[in-house]
Amino acid sequence: MSLNRQLAMFSAESARPSAYDLAGLLVGPGQVTRMGGTARVSVVVDAAWRVHALAAEFTVRGLETSWEPAAIEGHFGVRTAYTGMLAPLAEAWLRGSGKRPPAGFALDGARLRLWFAAAGSVDPEGDGAVLRLGASDEHCAAPALRAFTALACMAELGRGPVLRISGRRRVARLRELVGERPATAPLGAWPGDQVVADESGDQVHSEEQAEPRPVRVARAPRLRPVVAGQLDTGQITPTPAGVEPDQAGTTGPVRTGSDLTGP
């Protein structure tokens, strides 16, 4: 079987979205907590576009999403609602009060896409990428490396801890696996947004990556302030059909009582 065929089989677009895909967040910096027969997954991210990207991924999996500013300035806590859909994930990952990858943990494109949306970055030159793990999750590093390597994408462990992918060919393989850049991600934040030099010597992006892809209104999430009595400070709801993106308020952080300009 050719490498291209193998990558296509495991790419993010090759399988139906599932709640189990959130295992990609747990092998990274995500956390899972239980309450009775339900569970939720949460993760702290460092940019507003990641809130939108994760909210869109959660929504297509039938998961309600909320967010709030994190203790670290410029960071946001994103989490699902408690749901029985995530209870099996918690059962597989929780060992006492901490998380541990289950035996035989494997990655695929969908899980990798969620991981990259939460904690991935690309080197400015486009010839390297990093996937961040949790700060205290060294025990996840070896299983993550094994699972990543099994996808025909070589990497090495680095301090952080992180997985580091080096070389344009490996970054291109990563791009095949994680799929298209989310509409809310800025140019240069996603694998495949390579920078090339024009004849004058200036650095420009390739034509197909010159502009962010338009937001599809039917699937774009919207953030609203939460009314009194609700648990979280922000809530994501689908944008009504026929509403233009600038009316939907799909960019920037939102805080309770503010205009809809938030992540």
Backbone as CSV, one residue per row, in Angstrom:
resi,resn,N_x,N_y,N_z,CA_x,CA_y,CA_z,C_x,C_y,C_z
1,MET,0.846,-1.195,0.000,0.000,0.000,0.000,0.884,1.249,0.000
2,SER,0.571,2.207,-0.862,1.381,3.413,-0.951,1.175,4.285,0.280
3,LEU,2.162,5.152,0.527,2.068,6.063,1.664,0.876,6.990,1.511
4,ASN,0.663,7.526,0.277,-0.461,8.438,0.059,-1.790,7.760,0.355
5,ARG,-1.920,6.482,-0.050,-3.139,5.749,0.214,-3.320,5.540,1.712
6,GLN,-2.210,5.233,2.415,-2.281,5.017,3.860,-2.700,6.289,4.569
7,LEU,-2.135,7.431,4.161,-2.501,8.705,4.774,-3.962,9.027,4.529
8,ALA,-4.450,8.740,3.315,-5.844,9.029,3.006,-6.777,8.215,3.888
9,MET,-6.402,6.982,4.192,-7.243,6.130,5.009,-7.385,6.654,6.429
10,PHE,-6.352,7.326,6.938,-6.363,7.784,8.317,-6.569,9.285,8.446
11,SER,-6.878,9.987,7.357,-7.019,11.432,7.418,-8.276,11.826,8.177
12,ALA,-8.344,13.100,8.556,-9.456,13.586,9.364,-10.788,13.481,8.623
13,GLU,-10.760,13.529,7.284,-11.994,13.471,6.510,-12.450,12.051,6.192
14,SER,-11.672,11.043,6.592,-11.947,9.678,6.145,-12.951,8.933,7.006
15,ALA,-13.325,9.461,8.165,-14.238,8.741,9.060,-15.313,9.686,9.586
16,ARG,-16.417,9.108,10.006,-17.499,9.896,10.587,-17.056,10.470,11.939
17,PRO,-17.314,11.766,12.220,-16.935,12.349,13.511,-17.550,11.580,14.674
18,SER,-16.775,11.410,15.738,-17.210,10.650,16.903,-16.741,11.336,18.176
19,ALA,-17.490,11.139,19.247,-17.078,11.676,20.540,-15.747,11.085,20.992
20,TYR,-15.425,9.878,20.528,-14.157,9.252,20.892,-12.959,9.987,20.293
21,ASP,-13.201,10.846,19.290,-12.109,11.622,18.705,-11.477,12.559,19.727
22,LEU,-12.207,12.870,20.810,-11.658,13.768,21.830,-10.503,13.139,22.592
23,ALA,-10.234,11.869,22.340,-9.018,11.263,22.876,-7.782,11.996,22.370
24,GLY,-7.902,12.654,21.206,-6.794,13.456,20.702,-6.465,14.633,21.593
25,LEU,-7.469,15.169,22.288,-7.204,16.234,23.257,-6.571,15.685,24.519
26,LEU,-6.979,14.475,24.909,-6.483,13.905,26.159,-5.025,13.478,26.058
27,VAL,-4.586,13.033,24.885,-3.168,12.699,24.751,-2.324,13.975,24.725
28,GLY,-2.968,15.103,24.413,-2.331,16.407,24.509,-2.590,17.016,25.874
29,PRO,-2.891,18.317,25.951,-3.066,18.968,27.256,-4.475,18.890,27.821
30,GLY,-5.403,18.209,27.157,-6.778,18.140,27.624,-6.937,17.309,28.884
31,GLN,-8.068,17.529,29.582,-8.387,16.793,30.804,-9.818,16.272,30.712
32,VAL,-10.104,15.204,31.422,-11.446,14.658,31.472,-11.848,14.487,32.927
33,THR,-13.080,14.846,33.248,-13.601,14.693,34.610,-14.955,14.012,34.539
34,ARG,-15.289,13.287,35.610,-16.549,12.550,35.663,-17.492,13.175,36.672
35,MET,-18.775,13.014,36.406,-19.816,13.380,37.367,-20.954,12.373,37.185
36,GLY,-21.080,11.465,38.145,-22.070,10.409,38.023,-21.795,9.557,36.798
37,GLY,-22.787,9.379,35.957,-22.607,8.606,34.738,-22.260,9.452,33.533
38,THR,-21.783,10.684,33.766,-21.416,11.587,32.672,-19.961,12.002,32.816
39,ALA,-19.463,12.657,31.801,-18.085,13.170,31.823,-18.005,14.373,30.902
40,ARG,-16.963,15.169,31.087,-16.708,16.271,30.166,-15.201,16.345,29.912
41,VAL,-14.843,16.936,28.778,-13.448,17.150,28.395,-13.196,18.647,28.350
42,SER,-12.048,19.066,28.881,-11.701,20.488,28.890,-10.238,20.649,28.488
43,VAL,-9.919,21.831,27.990,-8.538,22.130,27.603,-8.344,23.636,27.640
44,VAL,-7.154,24.069,28.008,-6.791,25.482,27.985,-6.002,25.752,26.709
45,VAL,-6.428,26.760,25.953,-5.776,27.092,24.688,-5.234,28.516,24.749
46,ASP,-4.306,28.813,23.834,-3.594,30.092,23.912,-4.019,31.119,22.870
47,ALA,-5.097,30.858,22.151,-5.534,31.805,21.123,-7.034,31.680,20.909
48,ALA,-7.655,32.791,20.544,-9.104,32.797,20.348,-9.527,31.911,19.183
49,TRP,-8.711,31.837,18.115,-9.121,31.029,16.966,-9.258,29.559,17.349
50,ARG,-8.497,29.126,18.342,-8.582,27.728,18.770,-9.937,27.454,19.449
51,VAL,-10.477,28.447,20.146,-11.798,28.287,20.760,-12.828,27.989,19.674
52,HIS,-12.813,28.786,18.608,-13.750,28.588,17.515,-13.544,27.246,16.828
53,ALA,-12.278,26.900,16.584,-11.990,25.644,15.884,-12.489,24.446,16.689
54,LEU,-12.228,24.448,17.994,-12.680,23.341,18.832,-14.200,23.337,18.964
55,ALA,-14.803,24.520,19.074,-16.263,24.582,19.178,-16.925,23.972,17.948
56,ALA,-16.372,24.250,16.767,-16.922,23.678,15.542,-16.766,22.162,15.538
57,GLU,-15.613,21.674,16.007,-15.388,20.228,16.049,-16.326,19.561,17.053
58,PHE,-16.529,20.192,18.197,-17.437,19.631,19.196,-18.871,19.601,18.668
59,THR,-19.266,20.680,17.987,-20.641,20.789,17.515,-20.988,19.676,16.544
60,VAL,-20.087,19.362,15.605,-20.398,18.307,14.635,-20.435,16.930,15.293
61,ARG,-19.958,16.839,16.533,-20.020,15.583,17.274,-21.178,15.567,18.270
62,GLY,-22.037,16.574,18.198,-23.211,16.623,19.056,-22.912,16.999,20.488
63,LEU,-21.801,17.702,20.712,-21.381,18.083,22.066,-21.576,19.573,22.284
64,GLU,-22.215,19.947,23.379,-22.362,21.353,23.742,-21.027,21.875,24.277
65,THR,-20.760,23.142,24.021,-19.467,23.726,24.333,-19.616,25.020,25.105
66,SER,-18.701,25.282,26.012,-18.634,26.568,26.691,-17.176,26.958,26.848
67,TRP,-16.944,28.219,27.166,-15.574,28.693,27.335,-15.565,29.815,28.363
68,GLU,-14.382,30.113,28.872,-14.199,31.243,29.765,-12.732,31.644,29.749
69,PRO,-12.414,32.907,30.062,-11.007,33.307,30.141,-10.278,32.475,31.192
70,ALA,-9.062,32.066,30.869,-8.266,31.264,31.797,-7.468,32.174,32.720
71,ALA,-6.834,31.559,33.722,-6.049,32.330,34.681,-4.857,33.004,34.012
72,ILE,-4.305,32.381,32.969,-3.186,32.970,32.234,-3.747,33.954,31.217
73,GLU,-3.233,35.167,31.213,-3.748,36.200,30.314,-3.624,35.757,28.861
74,GLY,-4.682,35.969,28.091,-4.673,35.606,26.682,-5.006,34.160,26.415
75,HIS,-5.277,33.380,27.454,-5.638,31.975,27.309,-7.131,31.799,27.624
76,PHE,-7.676,30.701,27.115,-9.094,30.422,27.289,-9.301,28.964,27.672
77,GLY,-10.226,28.742,28.595,-10.614,27.389,28.936,-11.822,26.994,28.101
78,VAL,-11.701,25.915,27.348,-12.786,25.414,26.500,-13.205,24.056,27.041
79,ARG,-14.504,23.802,27.123,-14.937,22.518,27.650,-16.289,22.117,27.077
80,THR,-16.501,20.834,27.065,-17.803,20.314,26.685,-18.717,20.361,27.901
81,ALA,-20.004,20.172,27.676,-20.927,19.943,28.780,-20.752,18.510,29.279
82,TYR,-21.185,18.244,30.506,-21.204,16.866,30.990,-22.216,16.080,30.167
83,THR,-21.813,14.916,29.702,-22.687,14.096,28.877,-22.304,12.626,28.996
84,GLY,-23.296,11.772,28.878,-23.029,10.344,28.895,-22.240,9.886,27.692
85,MET,-22.226,10.684,26.602,-21.466,10.327,25.412,-19.972,10.213,25.705
86,LEU,-19.491,10.965,26.697,-18.059,10.974,27.010,-17.695,10.064,28.183
87,ALA,-18.695,9.416,28.784,-18.420,8.535,29.924,-17.462,7.398,29.566
88,PRO,-17.603,6.731,28.406,-16.643,5.677,28.062,-15.218,6.194,27.898
89,LEU,-15.078,7.423,27.413,-13.756,8.022,27.264,-13.124,8.227,28.638
90,ALA,-13.901,8.730,29.592,-13.396,8.914,30.949,-13.018,7.578,31.572
91,GLU,-13.846,6.564,31.343,-13.569,5.242,31.892,-12.251,4.694,31.372
92,ALA,-11.957,4.946,30.106,-10.730,4.431,29.493,-9.490,5.210,29.929
93,TRP,-9.627,6.506,30.207,-8.472,7.353,30.439,-8.165,7.650,31.902
94,LEU,-9.153,7.608,32.770,-8.911,8.009,34.155,-8.356,6.851,34.969
95,ARG,-7.276,7.133,35.671,-6.678,6.200,36.624,-6.547,6.947,37.943
96,GLY,-7.476,6.699,38.873,-7.510,7.507,40.087,-7.940,8.909,39.715
97,SER,-7.147,9.901,40.105,-7.485,11.289,39.805,-6.770,11.807,38.563
98,GLY,-5.925,10.981,37.959,-5.159,11.429,36.794,-5.521,10.659,35.545
99,LYS,-5.082,11.165,34.407,-5.356,10.505,33.134,-4.149,9.688,32.694
100,ARG,-4.417,8.597,32.030,-3.396,7.720,31.463,-3.903,7.200,30.123
101,PRO,-3.075,7.211,29.085,-3.531,6.628,27.817,-3.861,5.156,28.001
102,PRO,-4.974,4.698,27.468,-5.310,3.282,27.597,-4.343,2.418,26.790
103,ALA,-4.256,1.145,27.140,-3.397,0.218,26.404,-3.814,0.183,24.942
104,GLY,-2.838,0.229,24.063,-3.134,0.187,22.645,-3.657,1.483,22.071
105,PHE,-3.443,2.595,22.784,-3.931,3.876,22.282,-3.401,4.137,20.877
106,ALA,-4.281,4.603,19.994,-3.907,4.896,18.606,-4.429,6.262,18.205
107,LEU,-3.719,6.896,17.300,-4.144,8.167,16.718,-4.674,7.934,15.312
108,ASP,-5.562,8.802,14.883,-5.958,8.883,13.483,-6.064,10.360,13.127
109,GLY,-6.488,10.668,11.899,-6.516,12.062,11.480,-7.447,12.919,12.305
110,ALA,-8.612,12.391,12.682,-9.577,13.177,13.445,-9.041,13.526,14.825
111,ARG,-8.460,12.541,15.501,-7.891,12.804,16.825,-6.721,13.769,16.723
112,LEU,-5.916,13.589,15.699,-4.763,14.460,15.505,-5.208,15.885,15.181
113,ARG,-6.283,16.024,14.428,-6.799,17.355,14.098,-7.222,18.099,15.360
114,LEU,-7.927,17.418,16.266,-8.339,18.054,17.510,-7.128,18.433,18.355
115,TRP,-6.140,17.554,18.393,-4.921,17.847,19.157,-4.238,19.080,18.580
116,PHE,-4.095,19.131,17.250,-3.404,20.273,16.655,-4.209,21.552,16.844
117,ALA,-5.529,21.464,16.730,-6.355,22.661,16.920,-6.194,23.238,18.313
118,ALA,-5.953,22.377,19.302,-5.817,22.832,20.684,-4.401,23.250,21.028
119,ALA,-3.395,22.538,20.489,-2.037,22.727,21.007,-0.953,22.509,19.966
120,GLY,-1.267,22.727,18.704,-0.264,22.558,17.658,0.203,23.891,17.109
121,SER,1.419,23.915,16.600,1.945,25.128,15.969,2.932,24.737,14.882
122,VAL,3.132,25.655,13.944,4.023,25.434,12.818,5.156,26.445,12.878
123,ASP,6.383,26.004,12.568,7.508,26.932,12.508,7.264,27.973,11.414
124,PRO,7.746,29.200,11.591,7.497,30.256,10.603,7.930,29.891,9.190
125,GLU,8.995,29.119,9.053,9.497,28.751,7.725,8.703,27.604,7.109
126,GLY,7.816,26.976,7.889,7.022,25.876,7.366,7.725,24.551,7.316
127,ASP,8.938,24.458,7.897,9.692,23.210,7.817,9.720,22.452,9.140
128,GLY,8.796,22.764,10.024,8.708,22.063,11.296,7.389,22.377,11.971
129,ALA,7.002,21.510,12.908,5.759,21.707,13.651,5.913,21.094,15.031
130,VAL,5.056,21.519,15.949,5.108,21.054,17.332,3.700,20.717,17.788
131,LEU,3.577,19.633,18.519,2.335,19.261,19.204,2.632,19.232,20.691
132,ARG,1.947,20.084,21.440,2.224,20.215,22.867,1.426,19.201,23.676
133,LEU,2.080,18.617,24.674,1.408,17.772,25.645,1.149,18.582,26.906
134,GLY,0.423,17.998,27.863,0.205,18.681,29.121,1.510,18.873,29.880
135,ALA,1.604,19.962,30.633,2.844,20.282,31.333,3.269,19.191,32.300
136,SER,2.322,18.470,32.860,2.643,17.410,33.826,2.300,16.028,33.271
137,ASP,2.284,15.911,31.955,1.847,14.666,31.322,2.990,13.919,30.657
138,GLU,4.147,13.852,31.335,5.270,13.127,30.755,4.928,11.667,30.478
139,HIS,4.026,11.093,31.281,3.643,9.696,31.088,2.849,9.481,29.809
140,CYS,2.338,10.571,29.208,1.632,10.455,27.930,2.593,10.539,26.739
141,ALA,3.825,10.967,26.984,4.738,11.264,25.882,5.079,10.032,25.056
142,ALA,5.486,8.948,25.717,5.884,7.745,24.976,4.719,7.140,24.197
143,PRO,3.522,6.972,24.795,2.392,6.478,24.001,2.030,7.403,22.848
144,ALA,2.136,8.718,23.064,1.835,9.667,21.999,2.822,9.520,20.851
145,LEU,4.090,9.365,21.176,5.110,9.206,20.139,4.890,7.931,19.345
146,ARG,4.584,6.826,20.031,4.334,5.565,19.341,3.130,5.673,18.414
147,ALA,2.056,6.282,18.912,0.848,6.399,18.106,1.071,7.313,16.911
148,PHE,1.840,8.372,17.115,2.119,9.309,16.033,2.975,8.647,14.958
149,THR,4.001,7.919,15.378,4.881,7.239,14.435,4.127,6.191,13.626
150,ALA,3.130,5.565,14.231,2.347,4.541,13.536,1.557,5.117,12.366
151,LEU,1.385,6.430,12.340,0.677,7.076,11.231,1.627,7.471,10.106
152,ALA,2.817,6.883,10.093,3.820,7.175,9.060,4.278,8.627,9.125
153,CYS,4.326,9.166,10.329,4.745,10.550,10.532,5.762,10.563,11.661
154,MET,7.035,10.628,11.326,8.092,10.562,12.329,8.142,11.839,13.154
155,ALA,8.494,11.691,14.423,8.620,12.829,15.328,9.629,12.474,16.401
156,GLU,9.950,13.443,17.218,10.832,13.205,18.360,10.302,13.969,19.556
157,LEU,10.606,13.463,20.737,10.172,14.126,21.960,11.081,15.302,22.278
158,GLY,10.473,16.384,22.738,11.235,17.548,23.140,10.776,18.043,24.496
159,ARG,11.469,19.019,25.021,11.113,19.573,26.323,9.784,20.291,26.228
160,GLY,9.067,20.241,27.326,7.773,20.905,27.342,6.724,20.182,28.175
161,PRO,6.428,18.897,27.917,6.943,18.091,26.791,6.171,18.379,25.506
162,VAL,6.833,18.110,24.364,6.211,18.295,23.060,6.652,17.172,22.135
163,LEU,5.876,16.980,21.081,6.332,16.193,19.946,6.770,17.171,18.875
164,ARG,7.983,17.001,18.356,8.484,17.898,17.303,8.590,17.133,15.996
165,ILE,8.011,17.711,14.952,8.056,17.155,13.605,8.984,18.046,12.790
166,SER,10.022,17.488,12.204,11.021,18.279,11.491,11.058,17.898,10.019
167,GLY,11.151,18.908,9.153,11.261,18.679,7.721,9.953,18.936,6.990
168,ARG,10.053,19.525,5.803,8.864,19.879,5.029,8.054,18.656,4.630
169,ARG,8.716,17.554,4.300,7.974,16.360,3.892,7.136,15.817,5.050
170,ARG,7.694,15.842,6.247,6.934,15.358,7.400,5.792,16.300,7.745
171,VAL,6.020,17.600,7.610,4.940,18.554,7.843,3.847,18.364,6.797
172,ALA,4.233,18.053,5.557,3.240,17.800,4.513,2.413,16.558,4.849
173,ARG,3.045,15.525,5.413,2.299,14.337,5.842,1.324,14.692,6.960
174,LEU,1.796,15.517,7.881,0.922,15.968,8.962,-0.289,16.701,8.388
175,ARG,-0.061,17.537,7.392,-1.149,18.279,6.750,-2.169,17.327,6.123
176,GLU,-1.708,16.257,5.500,-2.619,15.279,4.920,-3.508,14.655,5.985
177,LEU,-2.965,14.466,7.153,-3.708,13.805,8.225,-4.720,14.727,8.898
178,VAL,-4.338,15.961,9.181,-5.215,16.852,9.950,-6.250,17.546,9.081
179,GLY,-6.095,17.520,7.763,-7.094,18.097,6.887,-6.975,19.599,6.712
180,GLU,-8.042,20.193,6.185,-8.048,21.614,5.846,-7.883,22.499,7.077
181,ARG,-7.268,23.642,6.854,-7.131,24.632,7.914,-8.506,25.127,8.332
182,PRO,-8.800,25.194,9.649,-10.084,25.750,10.095,-10.251,27.180,9.602
183,ALA,-11.483,27.557,9.305,-11.758,28.887,8.759,-11.293,29.995,9.692
184,THR,-11.297,29.733,11.003,-10.924,30.778,11.961,-9.433,30.846,12.235
185,ALA,-8.664,29.867,11.749,-7.220,29.854,12.009,-6.517,30.855,11.109
186,PRO,-5.612,31.658,11.644,-4.893,32.621,10.809,-3.902,31.915,9.893
187,LEU,-3.570,32.566,8.800,-2.593,32.030,7.874,-1.262,31.820,8.584
188,GLY,-0.686,30.645,8.404,0.577,30.325,9.054,0.433,29.515,10.321
189,ALA,-0.813,29.337,10.777,-1.040,28.592,12.019,-1.270,27.109,11.788
190,TRP,-1.408,26.688,10.539,-1.807,25.314,10.220,-0.775,24.671,9.296
191,PRO,-0.529,23.382,9.418,0.401,22.719,8.493,-0.026,22.923,7.039
192,GLY,0.949,23.205,6.189,0.652,23.451,4.779,0.646,24.910,4.421
193,ASP,0.614,25.798,5.409,0.685,27.237,5.135,2.151,27.622,4.947
194,GLN,2.765,27.104,3.895,4.196,27.299,3.719,4.494,28.660,3.124
195,VAL,5.621,29.216,3.543,6.079,30.502,3.038,7.129,30.257,1.968
196,VAL,6.994,30.906,0.818,7.972,30.781,-0.259,8.504,32.158,-0.602
197,ALA,9.640,32.210,-1.275,10.255,33.480,-1.643,9.885,33.832,-3.075
198,ASP,9.451,35.097,-3.327,9.168,35.519,-4.695,10.456,35.998,-5.355
199,GLU,10.377,36.464,-6.605,11.577,36.838,-7.346,12.291,38.017,-6.720
200,SER,11.579,38.872,-6.015,12.208,40.034,-5.392,12.908,39.682,-4.092
201,GLY,12.697,38.430,-3.627,13.314,38.019,-2.385,12.405,38.140,-1.193
202,ASP,11.217,38.768,-1.386,10.283,38.886,-0.289,9.590,37.555,-0.062
203,GLN,9.158,37.319,1.162,8.470,36.085,1.488,6.972,36.274,1.300
204,VAL,6.369,35.364,0.553,4.933,35.410,0.321,4.379,34.023,0.511
205,HIS,3.083,33.933,0.719,2.424,32.653,0.851,1.940,32.183,-0.510
206,SER,1.838,30.881,-0.672,1.357,30.327,-1.923,-0.046,30.841,-2.207
207,GLU,-0.422,30.873,-3.507,-1.675,31.502,-3.912,-2.882,30.852,-3.271
208,GLU,-2.883,29.517,-3.173,-4.062,28.855,-2.629,-4.222,29.103,-1.137
209,GLN,-3.155,29.569,-0.481,-3.230,29.862,0.933,-3.235,31.368,1.171
210,ALA,-3.436,32.170,0.109,-3.279,33.617,0.234,-4.307,34.244,1.159
211,GLU,-5.516,33.718,1.192,-6.559,34.281,2.024,-7.198,33.178,2.858
212,PRO,-7.636,33.505,4.062,-8.361,32.496,4.854,-9.607,32.050,4.115
213,ARG,-9.984,30.800,4.295,-11.193,30.284,3.686,-12.417,30.919,4.351
214,PRO,-13.462,31.190,3.584,-14.645,31.832,4.180,-15.326,30.925,5.183
215,VAL,-15.952,31.553,6.172,-16.710,30.797,7.165,-18.015,30.327,6.548
216,ARG,-18.342,29.063,6.708,-19.625,28.551,6.263,-20.652,28.856,7.347
217,VAL,-21.574,29.730,7.013,-22.493,30.246,8.015,-23.285,29.129,8.670
218,ALA,-23.661,28.112,7.922,-24.520,27.064,8.464,-23.839,26.278,9.571
219,ARG,-22.487,26.228,9.543,-21.787,25.431,10.537,-21.005,26.285,11.523
220,ALA,-20.940,27.605,11.272,-20.136,28.456,12.131,-20.767,28.594,13.500
221,PRO,-19.990,28.437,14.588,-20.548,28.615,15.911,-20.695,30.087,16.267
222,ARG,-21.569,30.369,17.190,-21.711,31.732,17.694,-21.635,31.702,19.209
223,LEU,-20.969,32.706,19.783,-20.846,32.801,21.224,-21.795,33.866,21.742
224,ARG,-22.512,33.547,22.794,-23.422,34.501,23.419,-23.123,34.593,24.907
225,PRO,-23.412,35.744,25.536,-23.326,35.785,26.997,-24.312,34.798,27.605
226,VAL,-23.935,34.221,28.731,-24.808,33.259,29.403,-25.739,33.998,30.345
227,VAL,-26.996,33.616,30.342,-27.952,34.258,31.237,-27.775,33.744,32.650
228,ALA,-28.353,34.450,33.608,-28.219,34.066,35.009,-28.715,32.647,35.222
229,GLY,-27.972,31.893,36.026,-28.361,30.528,36.341,-27.619,29.493,35.527
230,GLN,-26.962,29.907,34.435,-26.187,28.958,33.662,-24.794,28.839,34.241
231,LEU,-24.173,27.667,34.032,-22.913,27.353,34.708,-21.750,28.189,34.207
232,ASP,-21.644,28.363,32.871,-20.429,28.928,32.302,-20.619,30.388,31.923
233,THR,-19.498,31.052,31.614,-19.544,32.461,31.245,-19.715,32.666,29.766
234,GLY,-19.681,31.629,28.986,-19.859,31.752,27.544,-20.478,30.493,27.004
235,GLN,-21.230,30.617,25.944,-21.934,29.462,25.394,-21.938,29.548,23.887
236,ILE,-21.814,28.412,23.233,-21.742,28.382,21.792,-23.016,27.800,21.235
237,THR,-23.628,28.513,20.305,-24.862,28.052,19.690,-24.718,28.149,18.188
238,PRO,-25.433,27.334,17.420,-25.315,27.383,15.952,-25.798,28.712,15.412
239,THR,-25.168,29.170,14.330,-25.610,30.381,13.656,-26.836,30.076,12.814
240,PRO,-27.934,30.836,12.932,-29.139,30.574,12.128,-28.839,30.656,10.649
241,ALA,-29.518,29.818,9.856,-29.349,29.833,8.410,-29.755,31.199,7.863
242,GLY,-28.961,31.677,6.911,-29.286,32.945,6.259,-28.663,34.152,6.916
243,VAL,-27.992,33.962,8.081,-27.359,35.092,8.760,-25.947,35.228,8.247
244,GLU,-25.535,36.428,7.870,-24.199,36.638,7.353,-23.179,36.544,8.476
245,PRO,-21.898,36.159,8.137,-20.887,36.006,9.185,-20.688,37.246,10.022
246,ASP,-20.759,38.450,9.412,-20.526,39.646,10.208,-21.688,39.929,11.153
247,GLN,-22.869,39.315,10.877,-23.986,39.455,11.794,-23.928,38.410,12.891
248,ALA,-23.230,37.302,12.594,-23.212,36.193,13.550,-22.249,36.409,14.673
249,GLY,-21.272,37.304,14.500,-20.300,37.550,15.559,-19.428,36.360,15.783
250,THR,-18.614,35.970,14.768,-17.862,34.724,14.875,-16.394,34.940,15.170
251,THR,-15.946,36.178,15.462,-14.535,36.360,15.729,-14.323,37.112,17.027
252,GLY,-13.139,36.816,17.687,-12.708,37.519,18.854,-13.316,37.054,20.157
253,PRO,-12.688,37.322,21.377,-13.226,36.840,22.625,-14.514,37.564,23.022
254,VAL,-15.420,36.822,23.644,-16.669,37.415,24.149,-16.672,37.325,25.661
255,ARG,-17.122,38.321,26.293,-17.269,38.286,27.737,-18.705,38.646,28.070
256,THR,-19.162,38.160,29.183,-20.554,38.399,29.562,-20.825,39.886,29.602
257,GLY,-21.894,40.305,28.908,-22.270,41.703,28.894,-21.611,42.510,27.816
258,SER,-20.684,41.910,27.013,-19.998,42.646,25.970,-20.650,42.392,24.630
259,ASP,-20.218,43.141,23.609,-20.673,42.871,22.259,-20.139,41.516,21.813
260,LEU,-20.769,40.919,20.788,-20.364,39.576,20.343,-19.157,39.710,19.430
261,THR,-18.008,39.931,20.033,-16.771,40.057,19.262,-15.719,39.075,19.720
262,GLY,-16.080,38.084,20.488,-15.152,37.211,21.145,-14.854,35.918,20.494
263,PRO,-14.000,34.957,21.122,-13.283,34.038,20.284,-14.100,33.276,19.374
